[in-house]
Each structure stands twice: as structure tokens, then as C-alpha cells.
Amino acid sequence: MAKIAADLDRALTQRREHGSPGQTMPCVLARGDGWTVADVMCTCGPQDRPFEERHDRYVIAVVLAGSFQHRSPLGRGLLTPGGLMLGNPGHCFECGHEHGEGDRCVSFWYEPHYFEQLAVDAGVHRRAAGFRASHLPALRQLSSLVAHTAVGATGSLDVSWEELGVRLATSAIRLTGHGGDRVVLPSKAEARVTRAVRSIDRHPEASLTLDALAREAGLSRYHFLRTFEQLTGVTPHQYVRRARLREAAMQLVAGSAAVLDIALDSGFGDVSNFNRAFKTEFGMNPRAYRAHMR
């Protein structure tokens, strides 16, 4: 995901050079009958006051870089790369960047009739088609869809955005179920986890032990592990592993480097461990994934 993050860094640098306030800049990638998908770059930071907005359609935003706090009637959460922000039409929401600048998402917007038919096709009653949670963390079931979205956003691959949007919607419907996510944590803990997440996403290949991450966050190993998992939905080890695998998936499709080199560059000690982890995450080995995506 290095190219994704680099584009965000350039936008943040330009904003600082011009001294302008942060803003959200959507760029429509594709649209059809009942759906729209856009690459959304946000350059807001702690100095920008968040404001309340309102969804007019069903929304799934795939977080590709940066992080932000999200609040809606469905709950609140820390959104990080690999996760999904979810929204129902008519719901007000607020996104904030109290602990770090900027984020980049690919947002899928679905007209109610379109989304609700997808829900019915997925086995959900039309009246229960709405999301029951404000977000989903970086889950294994989403890894392939997130990587596919990132590749499409960079222009490295001709993506069928409508097909991807359908797969993403039905996956999110199944994964949200009937649960809630009304977790309230002190802002200090949220800020510490945000710093750790951004450190991981900046250098996923680095040696990132639980002890090192906890020390950087100023928490004990126990409290850091518990707080990190509560806010992101996964353990630090799982988050690091998935960040490395997403970066590797991007390199496999966008470049021509050997699998061994990609494995080592992504922070894996040997190619056999990388192959096993990649197949577990994406359902196929790296060479098959490269051929399939191309």
C-alpha cells in the first residue's frame, strides 16, 4: 500500500505549503445504475474541527491509508487501513482526525433500491437490510477485497468496480450480523493506538514486536494488547501480518519482482512462511494470485 500512502502524503504536503484548511476530495472512479464508487482523499488533521454530515445512500468506505475516528447512531470506532466504514441512508455521522493527519478511502455508494436488493439476494429480509454496526475491522474475510480495491485505486489493474461493489456489499451484510460496537474508551488510549497503527502502516516490514509497540504507546504490554484489540478488532500481531500481506499483494500485481524478494521486502523471514500466510489470507499462493489478478 506504499503508493496509496505516498499519494496521501503528497496531498498533505501541498495543503501545508498553501496553508489551507483540510478538506475531503472525492474523485469518481466509476458509476452505474444504482451505484457510484469514488477515491476519497481527506487532508483534515487535529486543527480541523469535525462537522456532522448525513448519508443519503448506503455507504461502504474501504480505508486504504491513514486513520480517523468515526461516530454514528450505530456506535463509534477507530477506522484503520483494511477496515470498512459503514453507513445507512438518513443516518448522521462525524469523522475526526484528532490524533493524526489525513486518510484515503475508496467509497462505494449504493442507492437504497440497489443495496436492498443485494441484501435480499444474500438472504436478508428487505426490512433488515441496513447495517447494524458502524464499521468492520481489518478481517481476513475482507483482505482480498481490500487488496483488489487498492490495486484498482492506483490504476495498476482494470477493475470491474460494479462486481467489486457487489461482493463488498454482500460480504459486509453477512459480517455485520446483529452485533453492535458501542465501545467507549478514553481519548488518550485512542491516540496511543492511532500512533501505533500509523507506525505499522508506514513501515509494515519493520521489526514490530508487542513490547516495542507497547513501549512506544506508553502502555504495558497487557494494556496495549487489550486496548489495541478493542479499538481495531484484531491483535497487534494480526494487524502487522495483514498490513504486510496487503503490501505484498499490491507489489505482486503492480510490479515484476520475484516472490522471494517481495516476501523479504514485506518483512517475512523466509518465503515458505510467506507463502503459507499469503495462501491463508487470500486463498491462493502468491504466484497464482499474481496471475489471477492480472
N, C-alpha and C positions, 0 to 999 in steps of 0.2 A: 504493500500500500504506500510505498515511498513517494511515488509520483503524485498520488492523491494528496498526501500531506504537503508536498512541495508546492503544489498549486495553491493550497490554503495559505502557506507561509508567504508566498508572493503577494497574495491579496491583502494579508495583514500588514506587510511591509509598505505597500502602496498607501494603505489607509493611514499609517503612522506618518509617512512622508508628507501627505497632504493635510494632516491634522484634522481629518474629517471624522465625524461620529461613525460608530459601527452601523452596518446595515445588512439586510438579507437580500441576496441577489440570485433569484431563480432564473435558470436558463432552460427553456422547454426542450427536451430531447426528442419526444415523440408524443403523439396523441391520436386517439381514435374515438369511436362511438362509445362514450361512457367512461373513458379513462384518459388520463394525462400523466406523463412522467417528466420530472424536471431535476436538473442538477442544481442544488441549492447551496450557495456559498454564504456563510454568515461570518462577518468580521466584528461582531459585538464582543465586548470584554467587560471586566468589572466596572469600568467607568460608565457603561451604558445601562440606563435603567430599563429593566424588562417591562413590557406592557402586555396587557391582556388582548388576546386575539380570539377569533371564533372560527371553528371548522364549518365549512358549508358542504363538505363531502366527507366520505370515509377517507382516512389518510393512513398510509404506512410510509414512514421515513426510515430509510436504511442509513445508519450512521457509518460513515467511512473514515472520518478524521476528526480530531478534536473531541470535545465533550461539552455537555451542558446539563443544567438542571431543568426538569420538566414537571409541570403541575397541571392537573386537570381534575374534573369531578371523579375520575377513576383512580386518583391517587397521585403520588409524586415519585420521582426517581432520578437517578443519575444516568444519563444516556452516554454510552461509550461506543467506540468502533466495534462493529459486529452486531450491535443491538438494533432493535426496531422501536421507534416511537409510533404509537397508535392513537387514532382519533376517530370519534363518531361525529356525524353531522349535527350541528346545533350545540355542541359542547364548546365552552370557552376553555382556553389553555394559556399557559405562560411559559416561556423559555428564558432562562437566565444563564449568565456566564460569570458568576461571582468569583470563580476560582481559576479561571484561565480564559485566554482569548480564542474565539473562533471555533467554527465547526464546519464540516461539509457533509451533506446528506444527498441521497437521491430519493426524492419524494414521489410516491405513487398516489395519485388522487383518483378516487372512484366515485362516479355518480351513484346515488342510492339504489336505483333500479338495477344497475350493473353489478354492484357489490352484493346486494341481497340475493340476486340470482346465483352468484357464485357460492354463497353460503348455503342456499337450498341444495345446489348440486353436490355440496360437500356433506350433506346430511343434517344441516341445521335448519330449524324452523325459521321462516322468514321473520317472524316477530322477535326472534332471539339472535338475529344476525349481527348485532352490534358487538364491539369489543367489550370485554369485561375487565380488562387491565389496561393501564396507561402505556405499558411498554413491555418488551421482551428483552432479556439479556442476550449476550453472545452465546447462543446454544449451538450444540453440534448439529442439530437438525436444520439450522439456518446457514451453516458455513458455506455450502456450495452456492446457495442463492446470493449470499453477501459477496462472495468472490466473483460470481458472474456479474453482479451489478457493478462492482468496482471496475472490472475489465471493460464493461460497456461504457462507463463514465469516462474512461481515459481514451476511448476511441480505438483501443487496440484490437477490438473484435466487433464484427457486425452482429449486434444483439437483437433478437426479437423481443422488444420491450413488452408487447402485449402478452406473449407467452410467459415471460418472466413475471409480469404483474399478476397473472392468474395463479401461477404457482406460489408466489409470495403471499397472496391474499388467502388462499386455501390453507397454506401452512400456518399462517398467523391465526386464522379462525380456530384451527384444531389445537394449537398450542396454548392459546389464552384460556380456553375452557371456561370455568365458572369462578376462577380464583380472583383474588384482589391483591393489591400491593401497597396497602396503606401503611407504610413504614415511616416513622418519624425518628430522625436521628439529628444530633446536634450539628450545626453547620461546620464546626471545627473538624469533626470526623469526615464530613463530606469533602471538605477542602483537602484534607490529607490523602484521601483515596483518589481524588481527582488528580493530584500531583503524581501519585504513583501510576495511575492509568496513562497519563500523558508521557511519563518517563518510559513506560513499557512500549507504547506505540511509537515513540521517537526512535528507540533502539531495541527492537524486539530480539535482536541477535545477541545482545549483551548477556553477561552472566548475572541473572536476576534471581538471587536466592530469596527465600522468605525473610531471612534475617536482614539482608541488605535493604529490601523494600520496607520492612517494618522500621528499621533504623532511620531511613530517610523520611518516613512519615512521622517519626517521633512517637511511635506506639510500641508496646510489647508485641512479641510475635503472636500471642494468643488474641489480643485485642485487635491487632491489624487484620489477622485472618478472619475473625468473626465480622468485623466491620466491612471489610472488602467484599466478602461473600454476600452480606446482607444488602449492600448497595448495588453490586454489579450482577448478582445472581450466580456467579461462579467463583471458584477459589482463585487465588493469585497464580498458582501453577497452571490451572486450566486456561486462564486468561492469557498468560505468556505463551503457552503452547498454541492457542488458536491465533494469536497475533502473528506468530512465526509462520504458521501454516497458511494464513491469508496472504502474507507477503510472498511466500514461496509459490502459491498458486498464481499470483499476479506475474511473477517472474517467468514461470513456466509458459504462460500464454503470450506475454508481451516480448519475451527475449528468446535467445537461442542457446543460452548457457547450458552446460551439461547438468544432469540431475545431481551429480555429486557436488559440483560447485555451488548449486543453489542450496543444497542441504547444508553445506558448511557455512555459506554466507548467511543463512537464516538462523544459525545458532544451534544446529544439530551436530552432535559429536561424530556420528557415523551415518552412512547412507542407509543401512539396514533399519536403524531406528527411525530415520526419517520416512522411509517407505512404509513402515508399519503404521506410523502415526498418520501419515497422509491418507492411506487407504481407509483407516478407521474414520477419519474426519470426512472424506469426500466420496468414499465408496468405491474408489478405484486407485490404482497406483499412479505415481506422477507421470510416467510416460503415456499411459492410457488417457489420463486427464488432459495432457497437452494435446494429444491427437483428437480427443473428443471436442474440446473447446475450439480448436482451430477448424 
